[in-house]
């Protein structure tokens, strides 16, 4: 069985501050788009991880970094689902 190999690379420099602890975050992006990303309804072009190992923040993503592989009603339904669940999760956290 082949070993899992990540195609993520760390972009040099500091990213935006962590929303939880305020420390700078690592910026990650794909070195190449694999068939796995192409099969998914969407994937993120870049994402962020906190430098601070004591911080509970795992991954931070932004809507503007989301790359869609689907169109039409399926995409609209999934976007609506995201909006409902993100709003609900933010209400719980706040």
C-alpha positions in Angstrom: 0.0 0.0 0.0 1.5 3.4 -1.0 2.4 5.8 1.8 0.4 9.0 1.9 2.5 11.9 0.5 1.3 15.4 1.0 1.6 17.9 -1.9 1.3 20.9 0.4 4.1 23.4 0.6 4.7 26.2 3.1 4.8 29.6 1.5 7.7 31.6 2.9 6.9 34.4 5.3 4.3 34.9 8.0 0.6 34.8 7.4 -2.1 36.7 9.1 -2.5 36.6 12.9 -4.2 33.6 14.4 -7.8 34.4 15.3 -7.4 32.7 18.7 -3.9 33.5 20.0 -2.8 36.4 17.7 0.5 34.7 16.6 1.5 34.6 12.9 0.4 31.5 11.0 2.1 29.3 8.4 0.6 29.7 4.9 0.1 26.4 3.0 -0.8 25.8 -0.7 -0.7 22.9 -3.1 2.4 22.2 -5.1 0.2 20.5 -7.7 -3.5 19.9 -8.0 -4.1 16.1 -7.7 -6.9 14.0 -9.0 -8.2 13.9 -5.4 -8.8 17.7 -5.4 -10.4 17.5 -8.8 -12.9 14.9 -7.7 -14.0 16.9 -4.6 -16.8 19.4 -4.9 -14.2 22.1 -3.9 -10.7 22.4 -2.4 -8.8 25.3 -0.9 -6.0 27.0 -2.9 -4.4 28.0 0.4 -5.0 27.5 4.1 -3.3 28.6 7.3 -2.0 26.8 10.4 -0.9 28.5 13.7 2.8 28.6 14.6 2.0 28.4 18.3 1.9 24.7 19.4 -0.1 25.5 22.5 -2.9 27.1 20.4 -6.0 25.0 19.8 -6.5 26.4 16.3 -5.9 23.7 13.7 -6.7 25.0 10.2 -8.0 28.4 9.1 -9.6 28.7 5.7 -11.2 31.6 3.8 -14.1 31.5 1.4 -12.1 33.5 -1.2 -9.5 30.6 -1.3 -12.1 28.0 -2.1 -11.9 26.6 -5.7 -15.2 25.0 -6.9 -15.3 22.0 -9.1 -19.1 21.9 -9.3 -21.6 24.4 -10.8 -25.3 25.0 -10.9 -27.8 23.9 -8.3 -25.3 21.6 -6.5 -22.9 24.5 -5.9 -25.8 26.7 -4.7 -27.0 24.1 -2.3 -23.5 23.5 -0.9 -22.9 27.3 -0.5 -26.2 27.6 1.3 -25.2 24.7 3.6 -21.9 26.4 4.4 -23.5 29.7 5.2 -26.0 28.1 7.6 -23.4 26.0 9.4 -20.7 28.6 9.7 -23.3 31.1 11.1 -24.5 28.4 13.6 -20.9 27.5 14.6 -20.0 31.2 15.1 -23.1 31.7 17.2 -22.1 28.8 19.5 -18.5 30.0 19.8 -19.4 33.6 20.6 
